[in-house]
Every structure is written in structure tokens, then in C-alpha cells.
Amino acid sequence: MSYFLCIDTATPVCSVVLTQNKKVLSVKQSTDEKSHASYLGVFIKQVLNETAMSVNKIDAIAVSKGPGSYTGLRIGVSTAKGLCYGAGIPLISVETLQAMAYGMCLNAADSFTNDFIADTTLYCPMIDARRMEVYTAVYNYKNQLVKETTAMIVQENSFRSLLHKTRIIFAGNGAKKCEPLLKHKNALFMDKFSHSASNMVDIVQKAYSKRQFEDLAYFEPYYLKDFIATSPKQKII
């Protein structure tokens, strides 16, 4: 039996999951934005206490590597690396959009009728990157990448070539602001989708079986874009 601690702080949802192989033993999460630093340590302690586990008994720690919130990614990755280093256990990274697409596929049947879901249906997770830009990628029902990860400014003709061929399900906080523009009949929106570290579980299990571990000394989050600091609009002094 393998135990995994999965951490996701790349989106507005801060979540922690403890699993035994693919079985979720405990999950804690919050949708309070900009509070990841406050919640993450507490959530990790809670899932360990609820399952009578210690970090030393965990086989690997998995973290959502991005793209996503710059600050959120720094919090999640630095915490995961610190725990792995202290306990001497491996680190597994999971691309955020891939985990989101996996969760979308699992929840598609609850959001749409069988007439709308087929093996040709594609899944397009979107993370809000401010203004009309999103971090996005496209996956098929096997969680295989169809359209590579990119920072995209969404327009009316975005995804046009794919939408002419098949239905695409869009979800995530970035999809909400894009819905008014993507009016193609094959564009479907999963309004109730909420990302969680539980969407990482199957991906983590496969990575662990293949020994796909990160180098703790050199691993960094996948930001996709450089962080740009802005000046405050009002002068404090």
C-alpha cells in the first residue's frame, strides 16, 4: 500500500488530500482566495491527524506545479519541498491543467446528458490570468494532451478549428469570463466544476509507479509567465 499527500494551491481553491493508492482517506479544502498561506499547514496537519499518519510514513508528496497563481504556487511548492526534504521522501509534480481536465472528465456525466458526452469530447480547463487572458490546454477523455498549455487572450474565434470537429467542455474560473465570447454550438460550459487536489490522485499513482520524481534542489513551479510586480494606485505616504 502506498500513501500520498497531494497539495494544490495553484487556483483559488486551497486543497490537501491524503490517499492510499487511489483511495481518498481525507480531504480538506477552502475557496477563500489569498488565504492559502494560512490554510495549507493547518490542512496538512488535519488530514494527518484524521488518518493517524505522520509525514515519515508517506511514500511521496505530490504538488500541483502550475500554471496558476504565482503566490499560490510558491506556497504549495515550497511547503511540499520542505516536507519531502525533512522526511527524505520523493516529490511528484502534477500539471494543474491536466489535473483539472481529469476532474472535468469524471464530472461530465453529472453536468451533461449522455447525448453530449462521447469519446471524441475534449476538455479545456481554464485558469483566470487577469483581463481576458487565461492559462489553458485541451485534453481528450484519456487525459492526453491535444492542445499544448498556453497563456491565451480569448477571442470569438478561439478554438474555432476544434469546435468545428467536436464538442469541447470548458471549466474553471477562467472559463466563466470566456463564455460570452465562445458561442459555438459545440462549446459547453461546466458551471459547477470546482478543482481539488483529489483530481491529482490517479495521475500521482501512475507517476509513482514509473518513479517520476522531481529533483528537490532544482524543482521550481511552472509559472508559464514571468511575475510582474505592480505599484499601488494610492500612495501610502
HELIX and SHEET records of a PDB file:
HELIX    1   1 HIS A   36  GLU A   50  1                                  15    
HELIX    2   2 VAL A   55  LYS A   57  5                                   3    
HELIX    3   3 TYR A   70  ALA A   87  1                                  18    
HELIX    4   4 THR A   96  SER A  111  1                                  16    
HELIX    5   5 ARG A  160  LEU A  163  1                                   4    
HELIX    6   6 ASN A  173  CYS A  178  1                                   6    
HELIX    7   7 ALA A  197  MET A  200  5                                   4    
HELIX    8   8 VAL A  201  SER A  209  1                                   9    
SHEET    1   A 5 LYS A  23  SER A  30  0                                        
SHEET    2   A 5 CYS A  14  GLN A  20 -1                                        
SHEET    3   A 5 TYR A   3  ASP A   8 -1                                        
SHEET    4   A 5 ALA A  60  GLY A  66  1                                        
SHEET    5   A 5 LEU A  91  GLU A  95  1                                        
SHEET    1   B 5 LEU A 145  ILE A 153  0                                        
SHEET    2   B 5 GLU A 133  TYR A 139 -1                                        
SHEET    3   B 5 LEU A 122  ASP A 128 -1                                        
SHEET    4   B 5 ILE A 168  ALA A 171  1                                        
SHEET    5   B 5 ALA A 187  PHE A 189  1                                        
END                                                                             
